[in-house]
């Protein structure tokens, strides 16, 4: 029996391409693993009304972790149109499978490193080495939304004095998305950020939110962060607003080290940070829970490139490095990152986004040779 059982979730579009590239490198590293395929993605929504079938979640319960490619998500109306006619009108509602996975499996911590590897022509500036900790299950991406707003919800909201400005539009003209944050969720993500900073001797932790406007939710995470920071006196806590932080990341990216934020703001700053180090083709991520983790590159499914092996697989390969770290395979993680860095620095083999003409698989094969 293999040492590890890994759920293999290619998903949609170029997710399948980069997962194929990853397999080349995983096999070259001789990871003692069994890869178990799982159904996930847009096709399953269209055919079954569920982009993350229950059979896949059941399969994942018998694995150590999951490696995930990419997912296609579309707005509500478009999703409804593409649903199989036999399923329409039966109460099916599209819900992002990756969001569902994070919530069902309680993958509370999203870790996104953004590191500028020497030789990458797309680096905004050399020396950038950021790590974003994003709360993964709550906040603006919690999925508690209404359109139209149910009368009972509207009536409850009308007790708030500021609802007078919105009530004049009429109930049928209002949509509501919530930002629900818990003290436990805030404490967990901030603690993860400080623990990482302590373990890796990072210079600072920066909390990114907007408490001057989002006074209750932003105020909550700010108060919690200040409490947590007292247990880590060696690591300064900085506090910034999301809009200013985006500007400062562009102006002075080397000033920042570990950043922590709620779900949506974490998504924003991690994509911005990825742009500093070459774009989403170099952006890896880990969705980490107490006993399980799902690893995925942060780029989308890019349907127009499906099967062309055109997109940069480095994000996927760096994601495999995060998986090795989580599994405790430190030597494999170091070997893989060293090989990736060599290929980037030589700049002889690469995909179109870095000005070269190789396929995703050719890049993976070059990384495998460097091993």
KEKE-3310 file (N, C-alpha, C; in steps of 0.2 Angstrom, whole numbers, plus 5000, padded with zeros to 4 digits):
npx = (5004:5002:5011:5004:4988:4981:4968:4964:4960:4956:4947:4941:4944:4960:4964:4965:4976:4987:4987:4991:5004:5009:5009:5020:5031:5029:5030:5043:5049:5046:5037:5029:5014:4996:4985:4969:4956:4944:4927:4923:4917:4912:4905:4898:4890:4881:4876:4872:4867:4876:4891:4901:4900:4892:4899:4912:4916:4914:4924:4935:4936:4944:4957:4973:4975:4971:4974:4971:4965:4958:4943:4928:4917:4901:4890:4874:4862:4867:4872:4860:4855:4863:4861:4855:4841:4831:4833:4830:4820:4819:4824:4838:4853:4867:4883:4899:4911:4923:4922:4912:4919:4929:4921:4913:4924:4930:4941:4950:4960:4969:4983:4994:5009:5019:5032:5047:5056:5073:5077:5065:5057:5045:5044:5039:5047:5063:5067:5055:5045:5032:5019:5002:4989:4973:4957:4946:4933:4923:4917:4915:4914:4906:4894:4881:4867:4855:4842:4827:4826:4820:4804:4804:4817:4820:4811:4817:4829:4825:4824:4836:4842:4849:4843:4832:4836:4838:4826:4817:4818:4811:4807:4809:4819:4831:4846:4856:4871:4880:4893:4899:4907:4916:4922:4930:4934:4942:4952:4958:4964:4972:4981:4987:4994:5003:5010:5016:5025:5033:5039:5046:5054:5050:5048:5037:5019:5005:4989:4975:4962:4946:4942:4938:4926:4919:4914:4909:4912:4926:4931:4930:4939:4951:4952:4953:4965:4975:4974:4979:4992:4999:5004:5015:5027:5039:5036:5031:5014:5006:4994:4983:4972:4962:4962:4972:4983:4984:4989:5002:5008:5011:5020:5030:5034:5043:5043:5034:5029:5022:5005:4988:4971:4953:4941:4937:4945:4958:4958:4959:4971:4980:4980:4984:4997:5002:5004:5015:5025:5026:5013:4998:5002:5012:5007:5004:4993:4987:4974:4970:4965:4961:4965:4965:4969:4968:4976:4979:4982:4981:4976:4963:4951:4953:4945:4947:4959:4959:4966:4976:4989:4995:4996:5005:5013:5020:5013:5006:5015:5023:5012:5012:5024:5020:5011:5020:5027:5016:5014:5025:5036:5049:5062:5059:5051:5061:5069:5061:5057:5070:5073:5063:5067:5079:5075:5067:5077:5087:5079:5076:5067:5050:5033:5021:5018:5030:5037:5042:5041:5037:5027:5015:5018:5031:5038:5036:5043:5056:5058:5058:5069:5079:5078)
npy = (4994:5011:5025:5037:5043:5052:5063:5066:5079:5085:5095:5108:5114:5121:5116:5103:5101:5107:5098:5087:5090:5091:5078:5073:5078:5074:5060:5059:5063:5052:5051:5042:5037:5035:5040:5046:5047:5061:5067:5083:5099:5110:5102:5092:5100:5104:5092:5085:5093:5097:5103:5098:5082:5071:5059:5062:5069:5059:5050:5058:5058:5047:5049:5057:5070:5083:5086:5099:5105:5117:5127:5130:5144:5152:5166:5166:5166:5162:5150:5143:5142:5133:5121:5104:5101:5092:5094:5107:5118:5111:5115:5116:5124:5133:5132:5137:5124:5124:5133:5127:5115:5120:5124:5113:5104:5111:5120:5131:5139:5148:5148:5158:5159:5172:5174:5181:5174:5174:5179:5178:5186:5193:5198:5211:5217:5213:5202:5202:5194:5188:5182:5177:5176:5170:5170:5157:5152:5161:5178:5189:5179:5169:5165:5168:5175:5185:5187:5190:5199:5190:5193:5192:5193:5206:5214:5212:5219:5231:5237:5243:5259:5264:5257:5264:5272:5262:5255:5263:5259:5248:5231:5221:5226:5225:5217:5206:5203:5195:5199:5189:5186:5177:5177:5166:5162:5173:5174:5161:5163:5174:5169:5158:5166:5173:5162:5156:5166:5167:5154:5154:5165:5178:5195:5204:5205:5209:5216:5217:5226:5235:5243:5256:5259:5247:5244:5235:5221:5223:5229:5219:5209:5217:5220:5207:5203:5212:5206:5193:5196:5200:5188:5186:5194:5196:5199:5212:5219:5226:5237:5239:5248:5240:5247:5256:5247:5240:5250:5252:5240:5240:5251:5249:5234:5226:5230:5222:5207:5195:5194:5196:5192:5194:5184:5189:5201:5195:5187:5197:5204:5194:5190:5202:5203:5192:5197:5204:5196:5189:5185:5175:5163:5159:5157:5149:5139:5134:5126:5124:5113:5107:5094:5090:5095:5104:5107:5120:5128:5146:5151:5153:5142:5145:5142:5144:5140:5126:5110:5114:5115:5126:5135:5142:5130:5132:5137:5127:5117:5123:5123:5109:5109:5115:5106:5095:5101:5102:5088:5084:5081:5087:5087:5083:5094:5104:5100:5101:5115:5120:5115:5121:5134:5134:5132:5143:5153:5151:5153:5147:5137:5139:5145:5154:5166:5171:5174:5164:5148:5136:5121:5117:5104:5102:5111:5106:5094:5099:5104:5092:5086:5094:5090)
npz = (5000:4996:5003:5004:5001:4989:4984:4968:4958:4944:4939:4929:4912:4909:4921:4920:4911:4918:4929:4923:4920:4932:4937:4930:4936:4949:4948:4944:4956:4963:4973:4985:4982:4980:4968:4968:4958:4957:4954:4949:4945:4931:4922:4929:4936:4926:4921:4933:4942:4953:4956:4964:4968:4980:4981:4978:4989:4999:4994:4997:5011:5013:5010:5012:5008:4996:4978:4967:4952:4943:4942:4934:4936:4935:4933:4942:4933:4921:4925:4928:4915:4908:4915:4914:4905:4910:4924:4927:4936:4948:4959:4960:4964:4959:4967:4971:4970:4976:4986:4993:4997:5005:5016:5020:5023:5033:5030:5035:5034:5021:5013:5004:4996:4989:4979:4972:4960:4955:4939:4933:4920:4923:4935:4946:4955:4961:4975:4982:4994:4999:5010:5011:5022:5022:5028:5026:5026:5030:5031:5017:5007:5012:5007:5011:5004:4997:4984:4977:4992:5006:5014:5028:5032:5027:5035:5047:5045:5043:5055:5057:5057:5046:5035:5030:5019:5009:5009:5001:4988:4986:4989:4979:4972:4978:4983:4993:5000:5013:5026:5036:5051:5063:5080:5083:5071:5066:5076:5074:5060:5062:5072:5065:5055:5064:5070:5059:5055:5067:5066:5054:5056:5051:5048:5051:5054:5045:5047:5036:5032:5033:5044:5047:5040:5038:5052:5062:5058:5053:5064:5074:5069:5070:5084:5089:5083:5089:5102:5100:5095:5107:5112:5104:5105:5098:5085:5076:5074:5061:5055:5042:5029:5016:5004:5004:5007:4995:4986:4993:4992:4979:4978:4988:4990:4996:5009:5016:5023:5031:5027:5033:5032:5030:5020:5007:5006:5007:4996:4986:4989:4988:4975:4969:4975:4968:4956:4957:4957:4944:4940:4940:4935:4943:4955:4969:4981:4997:5005:5021:5034:5051:5050:5037:5020:5005:4990:4978:4962:4960:4949:4936:4926:4913:4900:4886:4883:4885:4884:4876:4882:4885:4896:4910:4920:4932:4944:4948:4950:4961:4970:4972:4980:4991:4996:4999:5009:5019:5021:5027:5020:5019:5012:4999:4996:4996:4986:4975:4974:4972:4959:4951:4953:4946:4933:4930:4932:4922:4911:4898:4895:4894:4896:4886:4892:4899:4888:4881:4871:4875:4879:4892:4897:4893:4900:4913:4911:4910:4923:4929:4924:4930:4943)
capx = (5000:5006:5012:4999:4982:4979:4963:4966:4954:4958:4942:4939:4948:4967:4966:4967:4982:4992:4988:4995:5011:5011:5010:5026:5036:5027:5032:5050:5051:5045:5032:5025:5007:4991:4981:4962:4952:4937:4923:4922:4918:4906:4901:4894:4884:4876:4873:4869:4865:4880:4898:4905:4896:4894:4903:4919:4917:4915:4931:4941:4937:4949:4963:4977:4975:4969:4977:4965:4967:4955:4936:4924:4911:4898:4884:4868:4858:4871:4872:4854:4853:4867:4858:4852:4833:4828:4834:4827:4814:4819:4827:4845:4856:4874:4887:4906:4913:4929:4920:4909:4924:4932:4916:4912:4930:4933:4948:4949:4966:4971:4990:4996:5015:5021:5039:5050:5062:5077:5077:5058:5056:5039:5045:5038:5053:5067:5067:5048:5044:5026:5014:4996:4985:4967:4952:4944:4926:4918:4917:4911:4913:4902:4888:4874:4865:4847:4839:4826:4827:4814:4801:4806:4824:4819:4808:4822:4834:4822:4825:4842:4841:4851:4839:4828:4839:4837:4819:4813:4819:4807:4810:4811:4825:4837:4850:4860:4877:4883:4900:4898:4914:4916:4928:4934:4937:4947:4957:4962:4968:4978:4986:4991:4999:5009:5014:5021:5030:5038:5043:5050:5058:5047:5049:5031:5012:5001:4982:4973:4954:4943:4938:4935:4920:4916:4916:4908:4917:4933:4933:4931:4946:4956:4952:4956:4972:4978:4974:4984:4999:5002:5008:5021:5030:5045:5034:5026:5008:5004:4987:4982:4966:4963:4963:4979:4987:4985:4994:5008:5011:5014:5025:5035:5032:5048:5042:5029:5031:5016:4999:4982:4965:4947:4941:4937:4951:4963:4958:4961:4978:4985:4981:4989:5004:5005:5006:5022:5030:5025:5006:4994:5006:5017:5004:5001:4990:4985:4968:4972:4961:4964:4967:4965:4971:4967:4981:4977:4985:4976:4973:4956:4951:4954:4942:4949:4966:4959:4969:4982:4995:4998:4997:5011:5012:5024:5009:5004:5021:5024:5007:5015:5029:5016:5008:5025:5028:5011:5015:5031:5041:5053:5067:5056:5049:5067:5072:5056:5058:5077:5073:5059:5070:5084:5072:5066:5083:5090:5075:5077:5061:5045:5027:5021:5018:5037:5041:5045:5036:5036:5021:5015:5021:5038:5041:5036:5049:5062:5059:5059:5076:5083:5078)
capy = (5000:5017:5029:5043:5043:5059:5064:5069:5083:5090:5100:5111:5118:5120:5112:5096:5102:5108:5092:5082:5092:5090:5071:5072:5080:5069:5053:5060:5063:5046:5051:5035:5040:5033:5046:5043:5053:5063:5071:5089:5104:5112:5097:5089:5104:5104:5085:5082:5099:5097:5103:5094:5077:5068:5053:5064:5071:5053:5048:5062:5056:5041:5051:5061:5077:5083:5091:5102:5109:5123:5126:5136:5146:5157:5169:5162:5166:5158:5143:5140:5141:5128:5115:5100:5103:5088:5096:5113:5119:5106:5118:5116:5131:5133:5134:5135:5118:5125:5136:5121:5111:5124:5125:5106:5101:5116:5121:5137:5143:5149:5150:5160:5163:5176:5175:5183:5170:5177:5177:5179:5193:5196:5201:5218:5219:5207:5202:5201:5187:5189:5176:5179:5171:5172:5166:5153:5150:5166:5184:5190:5173:5164:5162:5169:5180:5185:5191:5195:5198:5187:5198:5191:5196:5213:5217:5212:5224:5238:5240:5247:5266:5265:5254:5269:5274:5257:5253:5266:5256:5242:5225:5217:5229:5224:5211:5207:5199:5197:5198:5186:5184:5175:5179:5160:5162:5178:5171:5156:5165:5178:5165:5155:5170:5174:5156:5155:5172:5164:5148:5156:5171:5183:5202:5207:5202:5215:5214:5221:5226:5241:5244:5263:5259:5240:5245:5229:5215:5225:5231:5213:5206:5221:5218:5200:5203:5215:5202:5188:5199:5200:5182:5186:5201:5197:5200:5218:5219:5232:5237:5244:5247:5236:5251:5259:5242:5239:5255:5251:5234:5242:5255:5246:5227:5223:5232:5218:5200:5191:5198:5192:5196:5190:5180:5193:5205:5190:5185:5203:5206:5188:5191:5208:5201:5187:5201:5207:5190:5186:5183:5169:5157:5157:5158:5143:5140:5128:5126:5120:5113:5104:5087:5089:5100:5104:5111:5122:5135:5151:5154:5150:5137:5148:5138:5145:5136:5119:5105:5117:5114:5133:5140:5141:5125:5133:5138:5120:5114:5126:5120:5103:5110:5116:5099:5092:5104:5100:5081:5083:5079:5093:5086:5083:5101:5108:5098:5103:5122:5121:5113:5126:5140:5134:5133:5150:5158:5149:5156:5143:5133:5142:5146:5161:5172:5173:5176:5158:5145:5129:5119:5116:5098:5103:5115:5101:5089:5102:5104:5085:5085:5097:5086)
capz = (5000:4996:5010:5004:4996:4987:4980:4962:4956:4939:4938:4922:4908:4910:4927:4918:4908:4923:4933:4919:4920:4939:4937:4927:4941:4955:4946:4944:4963:4966:4979:4986:4983:4976:4966:4967:4954:4959:4949:4951:4940:4928:4918:4934:4938:4920:4921:4939:4947:4958:4954:4969:4970:4986:4980:4978:4996:5002:4993:5000:5018:5014:5008:5016:5006:4989:4973:4963:4946:4942:4942:4930:4939:4931:4937:4943:4927:4916:4927:4927:4908:4906:4918:4910:4905:4915:4931:4928:4940:4953:4965:4960:4964:4958:4972:4969:4973:4980:4992:4997:4999:5011:5021:5022:5026:5037:5027:5037:5032:5015:5013:4997:4995:4983:4979:4966:4959:4951:4932:4930:4917:4925:4942:4947:4958:4964:4982:4985:4997:5004:5012:5013:5026:5021:5031:5020:5027:5032:5027:5011:5003:5016:5003:5013:5000:4995:4979:4981:5000:5009:5018:5035:5032:5026:5041:5052:5043:5044:5062:5057:5055:5039:5030:5027:5013:5004:5008:4996:4981:4985:4991:4973:4968:4982:4983:4999:5002:5020:5028:5043:5054:5070:5084:5083:5064:5066:5080:5070:5055:5064:5075:5060:5053:5069:5071:5053:5056:5072:5064:5048:5057:5047:5051:5053:5052:5043:5046:5031:5032:5032:5050:5048:5036:5041:5059:5066:5056:5053:5071:5077:5068:5073:5091:5090:5081:5094:5107:5098:5095:5113:5113:5099:5106:5094:5079:5076:5071:5057:5053:5036:5026:5010:4998:5005:5006:4988:4984:4996:4989:4972:4979:4993:4991:5000:5016:5019:5024:5031:5027:5035:5030:5029:5014:5001:5005:5006:4989:4983:4990:4986:4967:4968:4976:4963:4950:4959:4956:4938:4939:4942:4933:4948:4962:4972:4987:5001:5009:5026:5040:5056:5048:5030:5016:4998:4987:4971:4960:4961:4942:4934:4922:4906:4895:4879:4882:4887:4880:4872:4886:4884:4902:4914:4926:4938:4950:4950:4953:4967:4974:4975:4985:4997:4998:5002:5016:5023:5022:5031:5016:5018:5007:4992:4995:4994:4979:4969:4973:4969:4952:4949:4953:4941:4927:4930:4932:4916:4906:4892:4894:4898:4892:4882:4897:4900:4882:4877:4867:4876:4882:4900:4898:4892:4906:4918:4909:4911:4930:4931:4923:4935:4950)
cpx = (5004:5006:5006:4994:4980:4974:4965:4960:4956:4953:4941:4945:4956:4969:4968:4974:4988:4993:4992:5002:5013:5013:5017:5032:5035:5030:5040:5053:5050:5041:5028:5018:5003:4987:4974:4958:4945:4934:4922:4922:4911:4902:4896:4888:4879:4873:4869:4866:4869:4887:4903:4900:4897:4898:4911:4920:4918:4922:4936:4942:4942:4955:4967:4976:4972:4973:4972:4968:4964:4947:4933:4918:4908:4892:4878:4864:4861:4871:4866:4852:4857:4865:4854:4844:4829:4828:4832:4821:4813:4823:4835:4848:4864:4878:4894:4908:4919:4927:4916:4914:4927:4928:4915:4918:4933:4940:4949:4955:4968:4978:4992:5003:5016:5028:5042:5056:5066:5077:5070:5058:5050:5039:5044:5045:5057:5066:5060:5047:5038:5022:5008:4992:4978:4962:4948:4937:4921:4918:4913:4909:4909:4896:4881:4872:4858:4846:4833:4826:4820:4811:4803:4813:4824:4816:4813:4827:4831:4822:4831:4840:4843:4847:4834:4830:4838:4830:4815:4813:4814:4810:4812:4817:4831:4840:4855:4865:4879:4890:4899:4905:4913:4923:4933:4938:4943:4953:4961:4966:4974:4983:4990:4996:5005:5013:5019:5026:5035:5042:5048:5054:5056:5047:5042:5024:5008:4993:4979:4965:4952:4939:4935:4928:4916:4917:4915:4913:4924:4935:4934:4938:4952:4957:4956:4963:4977:4979:4979:4991:5002:5006:5014:5024:5036:5043:5029:5020:5007:4997:4986:4975:4967:4965:4970:4984:4989:4990:5001:5012:5014:5020:5031:5034:5037:5047:5037:5031:5025:5010:4993:4976:4959:4946:4941:4944:4957:4964:4961:4969:4983:4985:4985:4996:5007:5007:5013:5027:5029:5018:5004:4998:5011:5014:5001:4997:4988:4979:4969:4967:4965:4968:4967:4967:4970:4972:4979:4981:4979:4973:4966:4957:4953:4952:4945:4955:4965:4962:4975:4989:4999:5000:5003:5010:5016:5019:5007:5010:5023:5018:5009:5020:5025:5013:5014:5027:5023:5012:5021:5037:5046:5059:5064:5053:5055:5069:5067:5057:5065:5076:5069:5063:5076:5081:5070:5072:5086:5086:5076:5071:5056:5039:5027:5021:5025:5041:5044:5039:5035:5029:5021:5019:5029:5042:5041:5042:5055:5063:5061:5067:5081:5083:5084)
cpy = (5006:5021:5034:5041:5050:5059:5068:5072:5088:5096:5102:5114:5116:5117:5105:5096:5102:5102:5087:5084:5091:5083:5069:5073:5075:5063:5054:5060:5057:5046:5045:5037:5036:5039:5043:5049:5054:5067:5077:5094:5105:5107:5093:5093:5104:5097:5083:5087:5099:5097:5099:5088:5074:5063:5056:5066:5065:5050:5051:5060:5050:5043:5056:5069:5077:5088:5093:5106:5116:5122:5132:5137:5152:5160:5165:5161:5161:5151:5139:5138:5135:5121:5111:5101:5098:5090:5103:5113:5114:5108:5118:5123:5130:5136:5132:5129:5119:5129:5131:5117:5114:5123:5118:5103:5105:5118:5129:5142:5143:5152:5152:5163:5166:5178:5176:5179:5173:5175:5178:5186:5197:5199:5208:5221:5213:5208:5202:5194:5188:5182:5179:5174:5174:5167:5163:5151:5155:5172:5185:5184:5168:5161:5163:5176:5179:5189:5187:5194:5195:5193:5198:5195:5204:5217:5217:5218:5231:5241:5244:5254:5267:5262:5259:5271:5269:5255:5257:5263:5250:5236:5221:5220:5228:5217:5212:5201:5200:5196:5195:5184:5182:5177:5173:5160:5167:5176:5166:5158:5169:5174:5161:5159:5171:5168:5155:5160:5169:5159:5149:5162:5177:5190:5205:5203:5209:5213:5219:5220:5233:5243:5251:5264:5252:5240:5239:5223:5217:5226:5224:5210:5210:5220:5212:5200:5206:5210:5196:5190:5199:5194:5181:5192:5202:5199:5206:5216:5226:5231:5242:5243:5244:5241:5254:5253:5240:5244:5254:5245:5235:5246:5252:5239:5224:5225:5227:5211:5195:5195:5193:5196:5191:5187:5184:5197:5201:5188:5191:5204:5200:5189:5197:5206:5196:5191:5204:5202:5186:5184:5177:5163:5155:5157:5152:5144:5134:5130:5121:5119:5109:5097:5085:5095:5099:5109:5113:5128:5140:5154:5150:5144:5139:5143:5138:5141:5129:5115:5107:5116:5121:5137:5137:5136:5127:5134:5131:5116:5117:5124:5113:5103:5111:5110:5095:5094:5102:5092:5079:5081:5085:5093:5086:5091:5105:5106:5101:5111:5124:5120:5119:5132:5140:5135:5140:5155:5157:5153:5153:5139:5137:5143:5153:5167:5175:5174:5170:5154:5138:5127:5118:5109:5098:5107:5110:5096:5092:5102:5097:5083:5088:5094:5081)
cpz = (5000:5002:5010:4999:4995:4982:4974:4958:4951:4938:4930:4918:4908:4916:4925:4915:4913:4928:4930:4920:4927:4940:4935:4932:4947:4954:4946:4951:4966:4972:4979:4988:4978:4974:4964:4964:4957:4954:4953:4945:4936:4925:4923:4936:4932:4920:4927:4944:4953:4956:4958:4972:4976:4986:4980:4985:5000:5001:4996:5007:5019:5011:5013:5014:4998:4985:4968:4958:4946:4941:4938:4935:4935:4935:4937:4937:4922:4918:4926:4920:4906:4910:4913:4910:4910:4922:4932:4932:4946:4959:4966:4960:4964:4964:4971:4973:4978:4986:4996:5000:5006:5017:5024:5026:5031:5036:5029:5035:5025:5015:5005:4997:4989:4983:4973:4965:4954:4944:4929:4927:4919:4932:4942:4950:4961:4972:4986:4987:5002:5005:5014:5016:5025:5024:5026:5021:5028:5028:5021:5006:5006:5012:5006:5009:4998:4989:4976:4988:5002:5014:5025:5036:5031:5032:5046:5051:5044:5051:5062:5054:5048:5033:5027:5020:5007:5003:5003:4989:4980:4986:4985:4970:4972:4982:4990:5000:5009:5021:5035:5045:5061:5074:5083:5076:5064:5070:5077:5065:5057:5068:5070:5057:5057:5070:5065:5053:5061:5069:5059:5049:5053:5051:5054:5051:5051:5042:5041:5031:5031:5038:5051:5044:5039:5048:5063:5065:5056:5060:5075:5076:5070:5080:5093:5088:5086:5100:5106:5098:5101:5115:5109:5100:5101:5087:5079:5072:5068:5055:5047:5033:5019:5004:4998:5004:4999:4985:4986:4994:4983:4973:4983:4995:4996:5008:5020:5019:5025:5032:5029:5034:5030:5022:5008:5000:5005:4999:4985:4983:4988:4978:4966:4969:4971:4957:4951:4957:4949:4936:4941:4940:4938:4955:4964:4979:4990:5005:5015:5032:5046:5055:5041:5026:5008:4994:4979:4969:4960:4954:4941:4929:4914:4900:4888:4877:4884:4882:4876:4875:4885:4891:4906:4920:4932:4944:4952:4953:4960:4972:4977:4980:4991:5000:5001:5009:5021:5025:5026:5027:5014:5013:5000:4991:4992:4987:4974:4968:4970:4961:4948:4948:4948:4934:4925:4928:4925:4910:4899:4890:4898:4893:4889:4886:4899:4894:4878:4874:4869:4879:4889:4901:4897:4897:4912:4917:4911:4919:4932:4930:4928:4942:4951)
residu = (UNK:UNK:UNK:UNK:UNK:UNK:UNK:UNK:UNK:UNK:UNK:UNK:UNK:UNK:UNK:UNK:UNK:UNK:UNK:UNK:UNK:UNK:UNK:UNK:UNK:UNK:UNK:UNK:UNK:UNK:UNK:UNK:UNK:UNK:UNK:UNK:UNK:UNK:UNK:UNK:UNK:UNK:UNK:UNK:UNK:UNK:UNK:UNK:UNK:UNK:UNK:UNK:UNK:UNK:UNK:UNK:UNK:UNK:UNK:UNK:UNK:UNK:UNK:UNK:UNK:UNK:UNK:UNK:UNK:UNK:UNK:UNK:UNK:UNK:UNK:UNK:UNK:UNK:UNK:UNK:UNK:UNK:UNK:UNK:UNK:UNK:UNK:UNK:UNK:UNK:UNK:UNK:UNK:UNK:UNK:UNK:UNK:UNK:UNK:UNK:UNK:UNK:UNK:UNK:UNK:UNK:UNK:UNK:UNK:UNK:UNK:UNK:UNK:UNK:UNK:UNK:UNK:UNK:UNK:UNK:UNK:UNK:UNK:UNK:UNK:UNK:UNK:UNK:UNK:UNK:UNK:UNK:UNK:UNK:UNK:UNK:UNK:UNK:UNK:UNK:UNK:UNK:UNK:UNK:UNK:UNK:UNK:UNK:UNK:UNK:UNK:UNK:UNK:UNK:UNK:UNK:UNK:UNK:UNK:UNK:UNK:UNK:UNK:UNK:UNK:UNK:UNK:UNK:UNK:UNK:UNK:UNK:UNK:UNK:UNK:UNK:UNK:UNK:UNK:UNK:UNK:UNK:UNK:UNK:UNK:UNK:UNK:UNK:UNK:UNK:UNK:UNK:UNK:UNK:UNK:UNK:UNK:UNK:UNK:UNK:UNK:UNK:UNK:UNK:UNK:UNK:UNK:UNK:UNK:UNK:UNK:UNK:UNK:UNK:UNK:UNK:UNK:UNK:UNK:UNK:UNK:UNK:UNK:UNK:UNK:UNK:UNK:UNK:UNK:UNK:UNK:UNK:UNK:UNK:UNK:UNK:UNK:UNK:UNK:UNK:UNK:UNK:UNK:UNK:UNK:UNK:UNK:UNK:UNK:UNK:UNK:UNK:UNK:UNK:UNK:UNK:UNK:UNK:UNK:UNK:UNK:UNK:UNK:UNK:UNK:UNK:UNK:UNK:UNK:UNK:UNK:UNK:UNK:UNK:UNK:UNK:UNK:UNK:UNK:UNK:UNK:UNK:UNK:UNK:UNK:UNK:UNK:UNK:UNK:UNK:UNK:UNK:UNK:UNK:UNK:UNK:UNK:UNK:UNK:UNK:UNK:UNK:UNK:UNK:UNK:UNK:UNK:UNK:UNK:UNK:UNK:UNK:UNK:UNK:UNK:UNK:UNK:UNK:UNK:UNK:UNK:UNK:UNK:UNK:UNK:UNK:UNK:UNK:UNK:UNK:UNK:UNK:UNK:UNK:UNK:UNK:UNK:UNK:UNK:UNK:UNK:UNK:UNK:UNK:UNK:UNK:UNK:UNK:UNK:UNK:UNK:UNK:UNK:UNK:UNK:UNK:UNK:UNK:UNK:UNK:UNK:UNK:UNK:UNK:UNK:UNK:UNK:UNK:UNK:UNK:UNK)
# end
